Amino acid sequence: QKYHEENPSIPITELDSVEGKKGGAVLLTIHFVLPKLQLAFLRESNDSKSVTDIFNYLYELLGEERYKRIFSLCLADNGTEFSNPTAIECDSDGVIRSYVFYCDPSSPGQKGACENNHEFIRRVIPKGIDIGKYTQADINLMMDHINSYGRPELGDKSPYDMFEFYYGKEILDILGVHKIPANDIILKPELLNQRQPGNAHL
């Protein structure tokens, strides 16, 4: 928090996890605070290796320059999945690629933007549902719908639009983020339920 107060121009990325069925698969959520865009990655369990594997994947996918541009400062809570900050901060050669800071204990409100955006995820995947029954493609589709939904606090623009404004469409394309037409947005369980095996809508 203090680091960001001293460097207000540096964008913050908030990290968190979304659980489904207890002891089952979870999501790693990465929330870009300024544009309110959020990414979500499916993980079999809530451990630190799965988190660092995702950041290593993103580093390789984006390349050093683009990665550092959007992941310069990451804010996480004190969960065990974020217990290896060095593995997130450094590349395979030990060179710093970003900085990880932690919320104060029992202070989830310090990354409230990420928590608030989870409400959209819960519209599609209610609490207690086994996240493991979905694929990463399902999760990507859900996030495309969420990120395409206009927000009053963004002047009714979508997080997709705002991210494109701040960082450019190229990064969105590399990340595989797509814009859904406003009239086609679905923020209900039916969005993913119709994609499940055996469903008549498939």
C-alpha positions in Angstrom: 0.0 0.0 0.0 2.7 2.5 1.0 4.7 1.6 -2.2 1.7 2.4 -4.4 1.1 5.7 -2.5 4.6 6.7 -3.3 4.3 5.5 -6.9 0.6 6.3 -7.8 1.2 6.0 -11.6 2.1 2.3 -11.3 -1.0 0.1 -12.1 -2.1 -2.4 -9.4 -3.1 -6.0 -10.2 -5.0 -7.7 -7.5 -4.7 -11.5 -7.0 -7.2 -13.8 -5.3 -8.8 -17.3 -5.4 -12.4 -18.3 -6.0 -13.4 -21.6 -4.4 -16.2 -23.9 -5.5 -16.8 -27.3 -3.9 -14.6 -27.5 -0.7 -11.3 -29.2 -1.4 -11.9 -29.1 -5.2 -10.7 -27.1 -8.1 -10.3 -23.3 -7.7 -9.8 -20.3 -9.8 -6.9 -17.9 -9.7 -8.3 -14.4 -10.4 -6.2 -11.6 -11.7 -7.9 -8.2 -11.5 -6.5 -5.1 -13.2 -7.8 -2.4 -10.9 -7.9 0.6 -13.3 -9.8 -0.9 -16.2 -11.6 -3.4 -13.9 -10.8 -6.3 -16.3 -10.3 -9.7 -14.7 -8.7 -12.9 -15.8 -9.5 -16.3 -14.3 -7.4 -19.5 -14.5 -8.6 -23.0 -13.5 -6.4 -24.9 -11.0 -6.9 -28.4 -9.6 -5.9 -27.3 -6.1 -5.2 -24.2 -4.2 -1.4 -24.4 -3.9 1.4 -22.0 -4.6 2.9 -24.0 -7.5 -0.2 -23.7 -9.6 -0.1 -19.9 -9.1 3.5 -19.5 -10.1 3.0 -21.9 -13.1 0.3 -19.5 -14.4 2.5 -16.4 -14.0 5.4 -18.2 -15.7 3.0 -19.1 -18.6 1.8 -15.4 -18.8 5.4 -14.2 -18.8 6.3 -16.5 -21.8 3.0 -15.6 -23.5 3.3 -11.9 -23.3 7.1 -11.4 -23.4 9.0 -9.3 -20.9 8.0 -5.8 -22.0 4.2 -6.4 -22.2 4.3 -8.5 -19.0 6.0 -5.8 -17.0 3.6 -3.2 -18.3 0.6 -4.8 -16.8 2.1 -6.8 -13.9 4.4 -4.3 -12.3 2.7 -4.4 -8.9 0.7 -7.3 -7.7 -1.4 -7.2 -4.4 -2.3 -10.5 -2.8 -3.7 -11.7 0.6 -1.8 -14.0 2.9 -3.3 -17.3 1.5 -0.9 -20.2 1.1 -1.3 -20.1 -2.6 0.6 -16.7 -2.6 3.2 -17.9 -0.1 6.1 -17.9 -2.6 6.3 -14.3 -3.8 9.8 -14.7 -5.2 8.6 -17.2 -7.7 6.0 -14.7 -8.9 8.4 -11.7 -8.8 11.3 -13.3 -10.6 11.9 -15.0 -14.0 13.8 -18.3 -14.4 17.1 -16.3 -14.2 16.2 -14.6 -11.0 15.6 -11.3 -12.6 12.8 -9.1 -11.1 9.8 -8.9 -13.4 7.2 -7.6 -11.0 6.7 -6.8 -7.3 4.3 -8.6 -4.9 2.8 -6.9 -1.9 0.4 -8.3 0.7 -2.7 -7.0 2.4 -2.6 -6.5 6.1 -3.9 -9.6 8.0 -7.7 -9.9 8.0 -8.0 -6.9 5.7 -9.6 -8.2 2.4 -11.0 -4.8 1.8 -7.5 -3.6 0.7 -8.1 -5.5 -2.5 -11.8 -4.9 -2.6 -11.9 -4.3 -6.4 -11.0 -7.9 -6.9 -13.5 -9.2 -4.3 -16.3 -7.0 -5.8 -15.7 -8.5 -9.3 -16.1 -12.0 -7.9 -19.8 -11.2 -7.5 -20.1 -11.4 -11.3 -18.4 -14.8 -11.2 -20.9 -16.0 -8.6 -23.8 -15.0 -10.9 -22.6 -17.7 -13.3 -20.9 -20.2 -10.8 -22.8 -20.0 -7.5 -21.0 -20.9 -4.3 -20.7 -24.6 -3.6 -20.7 -25.6 -7.3 -17.8 -27.9 -8.3 -15.6 -25.6 -10.5 -13.7 -28.7 -11.6 -16.6 -29.7 -13.9 -15.7 -26.8 -16.1 -12.9 -26.4 -18.6 -10.6 -23.4 -19.0 -12.5 -22.7 -22.2 -15.7 -22.4 -20.1 -13.9 -20.1 -17.7 -12.6 -18.0 -20.5 -16.1 -17.7 -22.0 -17.5 -16.6 -18.6 -14.8 -14.0 -18.2 -15.4 -12.7 -21.7 -19.1 -12.0 -20.8 -18.1 -10.4 -17.5 -15.4 -8.2 -19.1 -17.8 -7.1 -21.8 -20.5 -5.9 -19.4 -20.7 -2.1 -19.1 -20.2 -0.6 -15.6 -21.6 2.7 -14.4 -18.4 3.6 -12.7 -16.6 3.3 -16.1 -19.1 5.6 -17.8 -21.1 2.5 -18.9 -18.0 1.3 -20.8 -16.9 -2.3 -20.3 -13.6 -3.4 -18.7 -12.6 -4.8 -22.1 -13.0 -1.3 -23.6 -11.1 0.4 -20.8 -8.2 -2.2 -20.9 -8.0 -1.6 -24.6 -7.8 2.1 -24.0 -5.0 1.9 -21.4 -2.9 -1.0 -22.7 -4.0 -1.6 -26.3 -5.9 -4.4 -28.1 -2.7 -6.4 -28.8 -2.4 -7.6 -25.2 -6.1 -8.6 -25.2 -5.6 -10.6 -28.3 -2.5 -12.3 -27.0 -4.4 -13.2 -23.8 -7.3 -14.5 -25.8 -9.8 -12.1 -24.3 -12.8 -11.4 -26.6 -15.6 -8.8 -26.6 -19.1 -10.1 -26.4 -21.8 -7.9 -28.0 -23.9 -6.2 -25.3 -27.2 -7.9 -26.4 -25.5 -11.3 -26.2 -24.1 -11.1 -22.7 -25.3 -13.7 -20.2 -24.4 -13.5 -16.5 -26.4 -16.5 -15.3 -25.5 -20.2 -14.7 -27.2 -21.1 -18.0 -24.1 -19.6 -19.8 -22.0 -22.6 -18.8 -24.7 -25.2 -18.1 -25.6 -25.3 -21.8 -22.0 -26.2 -22.6 -21.9 -29.3 -20.2 -21.6 -32.8 -21.8 -25.0 -34.4 -22.5 -26.9 -31.1 -22.5 -29.4 -30.8 -25.3 -28.2 -27.3 -26.1 -24.8 -28.6 -27.2 
